[in-house]
Amino acid sequence: MTRRLREKLAATLPVGELKKVYDSFDLIGDIVIFKTPKDNTANIQTVANQIMAIHKGVKTVFLQTSPVAGDFRVRALKLVAGEDKTSTSYKEAHCVFAVDVEKCYFSPRLSRERLRVASLVKNGETVVNMFAGVGCFSVIIAKTDPQTKVFSIDINPTAYHFMEENVRVNRVYGKVMPLLGDSKDIIQARLRGVADRVLMPLPELALEYLPYAVMALKKDGGWIHYYDFEHAAGKEDPQVKTRQKVAQKLDALGIAYDLSFSRIVRSTGPNWYQTVLDIRVAGSPSKF
């Protein structure tokens, strides 16, 4: 995708400017979101027009002008080309997801990870998704194993609204239970000891919320899928750094566990990586 974009732009942009075009962009339904270095703003219109020329189904192109941030994990967007709209419909794993890309967090780059986790869920498990967004992990899990029950939590009211819509459209009502609020509060009040498996797809809060993930597990334990952002320069290994951080936290909690599997999900910037760690918890202490 990117090579073709750069090839097309080579006829328009000087080599020095072409190098400032980032290697990838997010294609979400009929909306594209791309980023560019701050000193490359003069060429954003050229890049946007070329994206629309290559991808005929794209109706809107946004420039991302801020990092993903805040309690709702949203990013600032600037319309560069096409229709002024932020809602779209995205297809993945035979499911359809409605999303507002300005008001909800969403990444198509986690598609492989969503399928991987769904393939690990055993028949009849109860899953707690602590940071569900518009419900992609939750819905795909429920569609993969119809006997699974997923408690799907998010603190963003707009994401919760779209999650409810996605549960309805994908016909997993009664299998995915959308819950609005802070996952630590909901787990303490309603979901202690219910889960065979817990998802934590919010790296910014995962370490802080890890005790609540343990609290949600059944007394005989279960699985936690823990996501992190790690800086790793030189010979540093981001997976090792994630393992060390999590081990220190779980040791302090007095948890019996096994760090079963880890991988780099994606690169998020120079020397920055998103990692995932599958944790097998042997049992939940009585204090939880």
C-alpha atoms as one frame of an Amber mdcrd trajectory, in Angstrom:
protein
   0.000   0.000   0.000   2.672   2.488   1.055   5.100   1.625  -1.744   2.390
   2.347  -4.266   1.586   5.662  -2.587   5.221   6.731  -2.634   5.606   5.617
  -6.241   2.653   7.785  -7.211   3.944  10.745  -5.212   7.435  10.423  -6.725
   6.207  12.232  -9.817   4.922  15.137  -7.719   7.206  15.545  -4.702  10.979
  16.112  -4.559  12.995  13.241  -3.076  13.615  15.154   0.142   9.891  15.752
   0.665   8.958  12.228  -0.383  11.071  10.839   2.470   8.852  12.743   4.915
   5.770  10.762   3.886   5.186   8.193   6.650   5.211   4.505   5.786   1.595
   3.777   6.660  -1.842   5.179   7.304  -5.075   3.907   8.831  -7.829   2.867
   6.438 -11.045   2.580   8.452 -14.062   1.901   6.266 -14.179   4.813   3.815
 -12.025   7.092   6.012  -8.227   7.421   5.950  -6.169   8.921   8.773  -2.532
   9.706   8.127   0.297  11.413   9.980   3.172  13.550   8.783   6.146  15.304
  10.371   5.406  18.836  11.560   7.720  20.285   8.917   5.857  18.555   6.083
   2.513  20.342   6.354   2.899  21.978   2.950   2.382  18.614   1.241  -0.583
  17.240   3.159  -3.045  18.118   0.418  -0.916  16.344  -2.180  -0.694  13.215
  -0.031  -4.436  13.212   0.700  -5.366  13.643  -2.959  -3.082  10.779  -3.946
  -4.567   8.487  -1.307  -8.036   9.154  -2.699  -6.783   8.535  -6.224  -5.389
   5.136  -5.238  -8.260   4.045  -2.974 -11.400   4.829  -4.930 -13.732   3.934
  -2.079 -12.255   6.488   0.318 -14.579   9.415   0.943 -12.675  11.298   3.644
  -9.008  11.893   4.461  -7.898  13.284   7.827  -4.522  14.395   9.091  -3.888
  13.326  12.688  -2.699  16.448  14.513  -2.255  15.139  18.059  -1.307  11.880
  19.783  -3.996   9.571  21.140  -4.584  10.947  24.639  -7.035  11.501  27.485
  -9.441   9.221  29.314 -11.314   8.497  26.077  -8.138   7.791  24.018  -9.008
  10.136  21.174  -6.890  12.106  18.707  -7.336  15.481  17.024  -8.090  15.306
  13.302  -7.937  17.868  10.515 -10.015  17.367   7.376  -7.755  17.474   4.328
  -9.852  16.001   1.518 -13.339  14.658   0.862 -16.489  14.720   2.963 -16.555
  16.301   6.399 -17.635  13.213   8.345 -16.103  11.154  11.140 -18.430   8.133
  11.334 -17.919   5.075   9.172 -18.488   1.334   8.959 -15.500  -1.005   9.155
 -15.407  -4.726   8.304 -13.173  -7.279   9.994 -13.370 -11.040  10.598 -16.862
 -11.288   9.070 -18.089  -8.599  11.481 -19.182  -5.019  10.841 -18.262  -2.202
  13.213 -19.680   1.298  13.324 -17.233   3.835  14.727 -16.683   7.573  15.039
 -12.941   7.970  14.465 -12.860  11.386  16.147 -14.769  10.466  19.321 -13.683
   6.853  19.866 -10.381   5.021  19.942 -10.011   2.564  17.088  -7.073   0.895
  15.362  -7.329  -1.421  12.365  -3.723  -2.427  13.106  -4.880  -4.728  15.895
  -6.835  -7.021  13.550  -4.309  -9.873  13.778  -4.259  -9.570  17.557  -8.048
  -9.671  17.801  -8.129 -12.900  15.792  -5.275 -14.388  17.828  -7.020 -13.797
  21.145 -10.366 -15.010  19.806  -8.708 -18.266  18.717  -7.467 -18.854  22.275
 -10.855 -18.541  23.957 -12.250 -21.913  24.983 -15.873 -22.940  24.558 -18.105
 -21.471  27.242 -15.541 -19.159  28.818 -16.497 -15.927  30.541 -14.362 -13.008
  29.355 -13.957  -9.527  30.827 -12.760  -6.894  28.349 -11.627  -4.013  30.547
 -11.090  -1.461  27.770 -13.488  -2.448  25.009 -13.847   0.689  22.873 -16.535
   0.068  20.249 -16.397  -3.665  21.002 -14.169  -5.187  18.323 -12.346  -7.713
  20.529 -15.599  -8.569  22.312 -17.747  -9.075  19.224 -15.131 -11.096  17.347
 -14.690 -13.388  20.368 -18.455 -13.899  20.645 -18.779 -14.618  16.927 -15.876
 -17.092  17.082 -17.394 -18.997  20.012 -21.132 -18.394  20.461 -21.068 -20.096
  23.892 -18.756 -17.423  25.284 -20.008 -14.593  27.488 -18.129 -11.269  27.275
 -18.491  -8.399  29.744 -17.423  -5.472  27.576 -16.482  -2.299  29.491 -15.620
   1.206  28.357 -15.615   4.588  30.068 -16.327   6.611  26.903 -20.111   7.166
  26.449 -19.753   7.541  22.675 -17.752   4.319  22.371 -20.355   2.600  24.568
 -23.127   3.802  22.230 -21.320   2.381  19.195 -20.572  -0.818  21.107 -24.286
  -1.313  21.732 -24.943  -0.776  18.013 -22.195  -3.225  17.044 -23.582  -5.872
  19.394 -26.971  -5.492  17.730 -25.732  -5.437  14.124 -23.489  -8.476  14.626
 -26.251 -10.393  16.453 -24.320 -11.130  19.629 -26.907  -9.656  21.982 -26.912
 -11.628  25.232 -23.386 -12.869  24.508 -21.633  -9.484  24.702 -22.799  -7.322
  27.613 -21.810  -3.655  27.129 -21.033  -1.854  30.389 -20.402   1.884  30.715
 -17.929   3.034  33.323 -14.440   2.671  34.758 -13.461  -0.997  34.636 -11.879
  -0.986  38.077 -15.129   0.277  39.620 -17.288  -2.156  37.663 -15.072  -5.130
  38.510 -15.060  -4.280  42.225 -18.835  -3.822  42.295 -20.078  -6.503  39.902
 -17.437  -8.734  38.338 -15.224 -10.125  41.098 -14.231 -13.717  40.420 -16.311
 -14.212  37.257 -13.733 -14.429  34.467 -11.795 -17.218  32.836  -9.997 -14.604
  30.740  -9.381 -10.841  30.987  -8.387  -8.481  28.166  -6.408  -5.287  28.853
  -5.997  -3.583  25.444  -5.124  -0.152  26.900  -1.352   0.051  27.383  -1.453
   3.399  29.162  -3.449   1.980  32.100  -2.617  -1.724  32.007  -0.024  -1.790
  34.797  -2.147   0.350  37.126  -5.244  -1.780  36.485  -3.506  -5.172  36.640
  -4.705  -5.904  40.226  -8.307  -5.441  39.049  -7.728  -7.877  36.190  -6.602
 -10.431  38.793  -9.655  -9.570  40.885 -11.949 -10.366  37.948 -10.512 -13.872
  37.511 -12.140 -16.911  39.050 -10.598 -18.217  42.273  -8.789 -20.995  40.421
  -7.224 -18.424  38.097  -7.279 -17.881  34.357  -5.691 -15.823  31.600  -4.839
 -12.133  31.302  -3.912 -10.587  27.947  -1.810  -7.580  28.905  -0.832  -4.847
  26.413   1.983  -2.351  26.870   3.975   0.373  25.165   7.733  -0.005  25.564
  10.708   2.093  24.541  13.600  -0.110  23.458  16.786   1.349  22.005  19.929
  -0.410  20.879  20.009  -4.006  22.097  17.036  -3.601  24.447  14.182  -6.052
  23.943  10.698  -4.532  24.460   9.248  -7.954  25.294  11.787  -8.470  28.057
  11.022  -5.028  29.473   7.297  -5.819  29.543   7.926  -9.160  31.248  10.107
  -7.571  33.914   7.572  -4.853  34.668   4.659  -7.274  34.949   6.615  -9.820
  36.992   7.556  -7.153  39.528   3.910  -6.089  39.857   2.538  -9.625  40.214
   5.251 -10.627  42.663   4.267  -7.664  44.827   0.653  -8.847  44.732   1.610
 -12.362  45.803   0.278 -13.944  42.618   1.254 -17.382  41.315   1.641 -16.932
  37.563   3.374 -17.927  34.364   4.326 -15.446  31.647   3.281 -17.837  28.917
   3.706 -15.897  25.678   4.732 -12.484  24.413   5.191 -10.773  21.091   5.641
  -7.356  19.529   2.260  -6.354  18.158   3.536  -3.386  16.155   5.987  -0.520
  16.054   4.432   2.756  17.218   7.342   5.123  16.550  11.140   5.303  16.563
  12.258   2.779  19.230   8.688   2.454  20.549   6.699  -0.781  20.422   3.342
  -2.169  21.442   3.742  -5.542  23.110   1.344  -8.193  24.355   1.910 -10.616
  27.217  -0.316 -13.647  27.863  -0.300 -14.325  31.614  -1.536 -17.577  33.138
  -2.609 -16.876  36.718  -2.700 -20.045  38.827  -5.109 -18.714  41.413  -6.513
 -15.550  42.900  -5.449 -14.839  46.522  -8.190 -14.470  49.118  -7.528 -10.717
  49.403  -8.994 -10.316  45.931
